[in-house]
Amino acid sequence: MTDLEDIDQRLARLGRKTEALRPSAGFSARVMSAVTAEAAPSLLENAWFSSRRLVPVAAIAAALSVVWAVQVDRSVDDELATSYASVELE
Amino acid sequence: MDTLEKAVDRVLSGDSAAFQQIVDATSVRLVRLGARIMGNQADAEDVVQEAYVKAFRALKAGEFDRRSSTATWLYRIVVNGAIDAKRSRTRRAEQSDLQIDPSWDGAAFAEARLALSELDDWLAMLPTDQRAVLVLQSVEGLNNTEIARVMGVSEGAVEQRLVRARAALRQRRQLP
């Protein structure tokens, strides 16, 4: 630094001179390769995303199972009631 | 809305390939910023690449709230990454055989790397956060409000770091 050159002047000069800095050749491709690797889901994520599609089907199946179980329970109760009534009649 | 913000919209809507446009629009400026803070282009490229991966991850996770512009947000990620890397990493030897794009002016690029080396030697004595603030203001041309936003500190803290950095450089100048 010359005696007359102020800190800000020197920084401005070095700033101007470093304006020509550029990423090295292939930098953009290396970045996109790293980003693509990041974007590719892992095996676990794949399993999770695949299984997520089955959630609505599983929910409907569960609801139908509950309905079926309630209906079966009611018919059993009706049959028991009928059998008790027939025993009483006898 | 500019190209950068449109590219962000496309990434947010699931088009990962649109991230290439973000890289194309910002990589020159970010690598130059990283180099000025790190003092070394090879390290700067590592930092900027990591910053892009972090940015992509944040976009995919919906963590970018867009309270600042995309450019300011990327600036912040690079500055923070450069400060962390400079504090923790062993400096990599500058690659003398760095491959440059044939379309660029080789002489200007070589001169720029000499200037970068001079900048690095001169600022080497400063703590990394003071160096970053000085580079952002006097080399990148940001004002104190913008620096505070980029670094996530108050304007008072920016001013304090600038005063300390300049005092340290003046003191060094007065040494025999």
Chai-1 contact restraints between the chains, C-beta under 6 A:
chainA,res_idxA,chainB,res_idxB,connection_type,confidence,min_distance_angstrom,max_distance_angstrom,comment,restraint_id
A,I7,B,R166,contact,1.0,0.0,6.0,A-B,restraint_1
A,I7,B,L169,contact,1.0,0.0,6.0,A-B,restraint_2
A,D8,B,S138,contact,1.0,0.0,6.0,A-B,restraint_3
A,L11,B,S138,contact,1.0,0.0,6.0,A-B,restraint_4
A,L11,B,V139,contact,1.0,0.0,6.0,A-B,restraint_5
A,L14,B,A115,contact,1.0,0.0,6.0,A-B,restraint_6
A,L14,B,L119,contact,1.0,0.0,6.0,A-B,restraint_7
A,G15,B,V139,contact,1.0,0.0,6.0,A-B,restraint_8
A,K17,B,A112,contact,1.0,0.0,6.0,A-B,restraint_9
A,K17,B,A115,contact,1.0,0.0,6.0,A-B,restraint_10
A,T18,B,A112,contact,1.0,0.0,6.0,A-B,restraint_11
A,T18,B,A115,contact,1.0,0.0,6.0,A-B,restraint_12
A,T18,B,L116,contact,1.0,0.0,6.0,A-B,restraint_13
A,A20,B,A108,contact,1.0,0.0,6.0,A-B,restraint_14
A,A20,B,F109,contact,1.0,0.0,6.0,A-B,restraint_15
A,A20,B,A112,contact,1.0,0.0,6.0,A-B,restraint_16
A,L21,B,R32,contact,1.0,0.0,6.0,A-B,restraint_17
A,L21,B,A35,contact,1.0,0.0,6.0,A-B,restraint_18
A,L21,B,A112,contact,1.0,0.0,6.0,A-B,restraint_19
A,R22,B,V28,contact,1.0,0.0,6.0,A-B,restraint_20
A,R22,B,W104,contact,1.0,0.0,6.0,A-B,restraint_21
A,P23,B,S27,contact,1.0,0.0,6.0,A-B,restraint_22
A,P23,B,V31,contact,1.0,0.0,6.0,A-B,restraint_23
A,S24,B,L98,contact,1.0,0.0,6.0,A-B,restraint_24
A,S24,B,Q99,contact,1.0,0.0,6.0,A-B,restraint_25
A,A25,B,Q99,contact,1.0,0.0,6.0,A-B,restraint_26
A,A25,B,D101,contact,1.0,0.0,6.0,A-B,restraint_27
A,F27,B,E45,contact,1.0,0.0,6.0,A-B,restraint_28
A,S28,B,V23,contact,1.0,0.0,6.0,A-B,restraint_29
A,V31,B,V23,contact,1.0,0.0,6.0,A-B,restraint_30
A,V31,B,Q49,contact,1.0,0.0,6.0,A-B,restraint_31
A,V31,B,Y52,contact,1.0,0.0,6.0,A-B,restraint_32
A,M32,B,Q20,contact,1.0,0.0,6.0,A-B,restraint_33
A,A34,B,Q49,contact,1.0,0.0,6.0,A-B,restraint_34
A,A34,B,V53,contact,1.0,0.0,6.0,A-B,restraint_35
A,V35,B,F19,contact,1.0,0.0,6.0,A-B,restraint_36
A,V35,B,F56,contact,1.0,0.0,6.0,A-B,restraint_37
A,E38,B,V53,contact,1.0,0.0,6.0,A-B,restraint_38
A,E38,B,F56,contact,1.0,0.0,6.0,A-B,restraint_39
A,A39,B,S16,contact,1.0,0.0,6.0,A-B,restraint_40
